[in-house]
Amino acid sequence: MDLKCKKLNCKYNNECACMSKGITIKRSCECGTFELNKDRKKEQHQDISKNMFEVAPDIHPFRHNKDVKIECRAECLFNHDGCCSSNGISVMNGKDSGVCITNIQP
């Protein structure tokens, strides 16, 4: 399972890879595991001051972890009895926490 995350202020984010042992996706597709990282590293900040386009941060290489568990409460094609069956998910910036964009409505 590969977990990509653009919620750069999350304590589990390491160069856009989620390092949590397991995550929860809420019914609203928001990441329930999000925790604010008050000590962000320099590489977690994005500099968009030079232009109006987002500058992509360095991306952590593919992280395959068979033991990671994704609890899913959303209505999604990959939700099988509360567990995500996808090969990987991507979480993007949301209002407060991240939002799972891998969600496919059944």
N, C-alpha and C positions, 0 to 999 in steps of 0.2 A: 504494500500500500504506500503510495507516495502522497504526501500532504503538502500542497503548496499554499502559501498564505501571503497576501499583500497587506495584512493588518500589521504595519511596521511597528506599532507601539505595544504589541503583545509580548509578554515575557517569554513565550514559547517560540517566537519567531527568530530564526537564524538564517539570514540571507534568503528570505522568502520560503523557507522550509519550516514546517511545524515540527517541533521537537517534543511535543507532549506525548506521553505514553498512550493516550486515548483522548478522544474528543466527543463532545455531545453537540449534535445539530438539533436545534429547537424546531418546533412545529412551523415557526415563521421563517425557517432556513437560516436563522442566525446562529453563530457559533456560541454555544453555552460554556465553552472552556476558556474563552478570552479572559485574560487578566492583564491589567495595565502594567507595563514595565516602566517604572519611574527612573530607571538607570539605563536608558537606551544608549547603545554604542553609536559612535559616529557613523558607521556604515548603515545604520538603520534609518538615518535621516535622508530625505530626498531634497535636492537643491533644484528648485524650479525658478529661481530668481533670474537666471540668464535668459530664459525664454518662457513661453507660456505652455510649453509641452512638458509632460512628466518625464523626468530623467529616471530611467530604469536602474534599480539597485543591482548589485551583483547577486546572481542566483546560485544558491547552494546546489550541488549536483544531486541527481536522483538519489533518494534515500529509501531503499526498499526495507520495509519492516513488516514481517509476517505477523508479529504479535500486537501491532497497534489495533485498537478497537475503536470503531466509530459507532456510537450510539446515535440513531437517527429517529426523530419523531416527526419529520416532515413527510408530506405526501409526495413520494418520489418513487420512480421506477426501480431505483437501487435499494430501497428500504425493504428488507425482508425480516419481518418480525422484530423490528426495532434495531436492526444492525445494518450498516451500509455494506453492500456487496460490490461496490465499484472498485476498480483497480487503483483508484486514487481520486482525490478531490481537490478542488481549488476554492479557497476562501478569499473574497475580495473585501475591500473596505466597505463598511456599513455605517449606519448612523452612530451607534455606540460600540457594537462588536462587529466582527466580520460576518459576511453572508456567504453561504455555500452557493457557488454558481454552477456546480455540477448537477444540481437538481434538475430532474426531468419529470414532468408531470405524467402520471400513468394514463 
